[in-house]
Amino acid sequence: MRLAATLGLFAFMAGPASAQNPDLTTNPENTGRAATATRAAETDSDLREYQVAKSARVSLAQAVSTAESGGGRKGGRAIDADFGKAGGGNPSNYAIKVVYPDGRLIEYAIDADSGEPYRAEDQPVERYFTRLKASDFRNSKTSLKDAIELAERTAKGGKAYEAEVGREGDAVEYRIKVALLDREVVIEIGADGTAKGG
């Protein structure tokens, strides 16, 4: 009888503990946060990109900073940033394209959970500069990183996971996708640094 009571008490105590600490590695959609973006992607491949991006330990702005200072080259400005789910032997990552004053364009792959760059590749500049020149980014008052941080503030707590640069008149503009709890929003940052959308 005493043994049965002890086992009953143990079961009662274990029940609430397991309810308060769900196993997010098998249920990344729970209200908590998955262990890593890579694990979330591997656990449920049906999750949308923005849902996995919310679990990344490294922010898009941090990944942009890492890429812009990558390889010891100076003066680089990021012009494009995309989150990618884990797959094909790659971890969940950010692909950041950085243009340098000499016109060289390099794409850096940054691990979304560790923040470490693990690949750098030269890209053909012509593919990205149909309407923009390298000098447009250097002369822009707002950097891609600044635009990402502004978009996150505008979305009130969302996490940016994709950013691209376009042209607004004679100046650079940014289009940022931000992951919220249950959806994604697109925030546009104009050449003057003002936000639209959300």
N, C-alpha and C positions, 0 to 999 in steps of 0.2 A: 504494500500500500504506500509506504514511504517512497519507494522507487518510482511508482506511477505518478505520485504527486510531483516529485522532482523533475521527471521527464515532461510532465504537463507544463510546469513552470518554465522549463528551458524552451519548449516549443512556443509558449506565449511570448517570451522575451525575444526569441529569434525572429518571430513573425514581423513585428514592427521594425526591427533593425533592417531586415531585408527590404521592407517596403520603403524605408527612408533612404537606402543606398542601392538604387537599382543598378543592375549590371548594364552600364551604358555601352559596353563593347558589343553586346548582342542586341541592344535596343537604342541606337543612337538618336532616335526620334524622341526619346524621353525628354522631360523638361530639363534635365541636367545636361552636362557636356560630355561628349565622347572623349575617350582617352587621347586620341589624336585624329587628325583628318585622314591620315593614311589608314588607320584601323577602321574608322567609320566607312571609308570607301570600300575597303575589303570586306567588311561585315555585310553591307547592304549595297550592292552595285546598282540597285534601282533608285537610290537617292539622287536627287538632282544636284547639280554642281553647287548651287548656292547653299544647299543643306549641308553638304560636306565641308564647304569653305568655312562655315561658322565654327567648326571644330578645330580649325588650324590654330596652332600655338603662336605662329608668327603672323603679324598683320601685313596687309599689302603695302602699307607705307614703309614698314621696316624692310620688306623685301626690296622695294624700290631703292631705299638708301644703300642696302648691301650691294645691289647691282651697279648703282651709279659710282660706287667707290671700288668696284671690282677690277682686278688685274693691275692695280697700281696706276691706271690711266687717269688723267685729270680732265675735268671739264665736261664729263658725260652728263647728258640729260635723258631721263627715261621718256619714251614716247608711246609705249604700249605695255600693258601688263595683263596677264591672264592667269587664272587659277585653273589647275588641271587635277582631276582625281587620280588616285594611285592606279597604276595599271601598266602592263608591258614591262615589268621590272623596275619602273620608276615609282618613287614615293609621290604622295600628293605634293604638288609643287606650284610655284609661280614662274611663268616664263616672262621675263622682263627684257624688253628691247631698249637699248641705250645707244644714243647717237653721240658722237664725239666731235669736237671742233674741226677735225680734219675730214669729217664726213663719213668716217667709218661707223658701221652699225653692228653691234654685237648683241646677241640674245643670250641672257644668262638664265639658267635654271636654278631656282632657289628652293631648297627643301622647305615645305610649308610648316613642318613641325620643329626642325632643328634650326632653321634660318641659314644653313650652310649652302653656299653655291656648290653645285656638283657638275656643272657643264657650262661651257661658253662656246658659242659658235658665231662666226661671221655670217652676216646676212646681206643679201643684195639690197643696196640702198634704194635703187630705182623702184622697188616694189612698194615702198612706203612713202615716197616723196613725189607723188604725182602732183600734189597741190601745195606741198610744204617744203621748205628748205631747212637745212641744219641750223642756219642762223635764226630762223623763226623761234626755235626752242630756247636758244641762248638769250634772245631779246624778250622773251615772254616774262611778264611781271609775276605770273603764277606758275609754279612748277607742277609737275604731275603729282608729286608727293603732297604739296599744299592742297591741290584740288581733291585728292583722296581724303585727306583729313577733314576738309570742309564738307565734302559729300557725306561723310560719316556723321558729322555734327548735325547736318541738315536732316538726315534720316533718323535722328534721335536714338542713337545707340546701335545702329546697324553696323555690319562689318563689310567693308568694300572688298570685292574679290575680282573685279575686272575693270580695266580702265583703258580708254583709247583716246587718241588725240585727233582732232580735226581742225578745220579752218573756219573762222567766223570773220568775214571781211578780210582784213589784212592781218588778223591776229590768230593765235592759237586758242582753241577751245577744247574742253575735256568732256567726255561722256563716261560716267562712273556707274557701275552696277553695284548695288549694296544689298546684302543678304539681311533680311529681318527674320523674326522668329518663324513666320508662316508664309513668307513671300519674298520677292525681290523687287526693288525699285530702281529706277534709273534717274540719276541726278546729273544735270548738265551744269558745268561751271564755265561761265563766259570769260571772255578775254579780260574783263575788268575784275574778275574774281568773285562775281556774284553767282549764287546758286539758283537753278530753276528745276522744278520737278520735285518728286518725293511724295 
